[in-house]
Amino acid sequence: MAYIRRTLYSLHLCGLISTVIPVMVWLLLMHNVSEMSWNASKRSSNWLEYTAADGSPEDDFKCSAILEGDTETLQKAKLLLITKDFKRSVQIPDEYYIHATQDCRMFKLRRKYLTFPLSQEEEDFPLAFSIVVHHKVQNFERLLRAIYVPQNVYCIHVDKKAEASVHAAVSGISSCFDNVFMVSQPVSVVYAGWSRVEADLNCMADLYNVSTTWKYFINLCGQDFPLKTNLEIVRSLQALKGRNSLESDHGPDWKKRRWQKVHEIVDGKLKATEQAKDPPPFNLPIFTGNAYIVVSRGYVNRVLEDNHVQELMKWFEDTYSPDEFLWATIQRIPNVPGSVWPNAKYDMTDVNAIARVVKWEPDEGSEGQLGAVYPMCHGKHVRQICIYGAGDLKWLIEQHHLFANKFDVDIDVIAIQCLEKYLRNKALAEEH
């Protein structure tokens, strides 16, 4: 509405008001109709809510009971997941997205994307996201749908090695939104190699150049999922008051081997050599963290433009899993916006940072077990990481983290569907 008023005033100053006023009146009417439609639809709670009509067989299980941790409902959900008919009914092939996105208006309508900000507070605090994808388009699209709002910007990096159908489907989805785009310089990602950092860095640069208004950068992978609505994320970030939130601590001694030796790629895999690396530049202490970060625009500016940081990144290029050290170390460099002092008293673990909650198998334990960091995984472990099941949701939605890793439609689609539904209903019910 304010935009239309400003436009009318500008046209008046230019002497064009008499020729354009009919169009502007039409826009005003459409705005009022849209506003009335939104209010009416919010009261009826149908067109933006996720229902069985979206292709999700939600009549087969009760998400409300699952979120409450009801044992009987969770057991029924587990049995449902192994039935062939159910597994077939919830799969969305890449070809669906390739064809559906040829009509973007219908795609966004059918998939119930939020095409307008739900509040002024959110509109005034835009965010930037990078999403790294290499498979499972359905996972990615559900993630995008859950976090999508028109004031944010989203950079998508698809691994150059990904199948052609993945590239085509993700490209088709991105093309339907003005604020979602494919990274300008995709790379072929090698597990634990520098290319994983490079994927985020290339998106960082694109996001920084495409918009000057976003406040915070959050990096995601295609198997992440939010635990908070966009409004809750905005308020969590506002509460940081310019600080960053990511794991950054002195870490265990055994991890030092990952950056004390030179590594090289052999037959597509990263291998350690016997060659010792030179000390880090500027005598910087190396800190331990992980790939997931929530950082201010000022932090991103230093990453992209500061000579000292550039030299540090160059030094990390032949280390193992540099994403476990790079962001955490930059976070402890004095004068980096949002950083903290390198003293051990300022160490932050992944449990305390808001960036991401990940359940590592060695740290799991039964309730009350001494030494356990979090309860047992209800899904499946892959590389010692919990792929969440429906039984994990009750615990997850009680956490302060913004996102959780990992989810997989092939392991437990019910967990994703119920979390989706919970967040959408919560977003629509929030007082803005």
Disulfide bonds with the S-S distance in Angstrom:
Cys63-Cys418 2.17
Cys104-Cys176 2.10
Cys155-Cys203 2.04
Cys377-Cys386 2.09
